[in-house]
Amino acid sequence: MEEASASSFKIILGSSSMPRRKILAEMGYEFTIMAADIDEKVIRKEKPEELVMAIAEAKAEAILNKLPIGDYIKEADPTLLITADQVVVYEGAIREKPSSSEEARQFIKGYSGGQCATVGSVLVTNLKTGFRKGEWDRVEIHFYEIPDETIEKLIEEGVVLNVAGGLIIEHPLILPYVKQVVGTMDSVMGLPKAPTEKLIKEAL
């Protein structure tokens, strides 16, 4: 089924995130990549669900402004643009990418023996028809105590500085301390498969 549908439309993934690329490829789609390069900090919303949707919209707009939309409208097969965003929510506060190693350390120490949630969005835009729709998804993550040396190793490695809330639960150093995930792992990694699949179908 995937193959039949894959040939009748094209996909642009509006993200430079490796986990998102991996998830979309796992779903059986071929796609090209285009980064939005926007300043996410200028977009502010009080509710995490509204924030991730607004940022996904802004990413879509930034990419649309770079593309020759007239060409896409004329093409026989539609092109779908997929944009996404994610934040971590801890004790009611929204966390984006840590601004420093110190902030990343503080974030991860807070999760130790506690819990947090990821709130992620996915937005699909049909460049031929102008159809656009998005959804958000929330996942709760519960942790065992995370040893200080593990936290230091993560910070030294630096990957946690590039992810929302300094949270990367699929990382081999963190995985043993994840007690429970209420929701899907693909959503935590930045692209929830079920809503993405549903929105692709609706956009076509």
C-alpha positions, 0 to 999 in steps of 0.5 A: 500500500505504501508503495502505491501511494508513495509514487503519487505524491512527494514529501518535503520534511521541513526539519533537520532533525535526525530522529524525525528523518529516521521516523519518516523513513521507518514509515516507508516514505521517501522525502527531501529535506529542507530546514526552516531556519527560524528564530523559535524564541520570538514565538511565545505562547503560554500553553505548550500545545499552542506553542508547538503548533505555532512554531510548526506553522512558522516553520511551514511559512518560512519554507513556503516563502523559499519555494516556487509555489506556482510550480507545485500548484501546476504539477500533476502530483501533489507535494506535502510539506511536513513540519513539526516542533516539540517542547518538554513540560516539567512541573508546568513549565515549558522547556526548550533547548538548554541555553548552556551546559549548566541549564542542561544539568539542572534540567536532567537533575530535575527529571531524576526520580521524577517525571516530565512530558513531551508535547509535540506537533506535526503539521502537513501542508499540501503545496498543490491545494493549499490544504493545511492541518496539524495535531499535537501529541503528549507523552508522559515520561517517568524516571528512576534516579539518574546518577550524577556521573551519567548526567555529566557524561551526557553533558560532556557528549553535548547532544542534550544541548540540541534537544528540547528540555535536554531530554533524549530518552532513547540515548543508551546512557539514559534509557536504563533510568526510564521507568515508564513511557505513557505514549509512543516513543516516536512521539518523544523522538519528535514525530508521532507516527499515527497523527503524521500518517492520518494527516498525510491521508487527509492532505491527499 
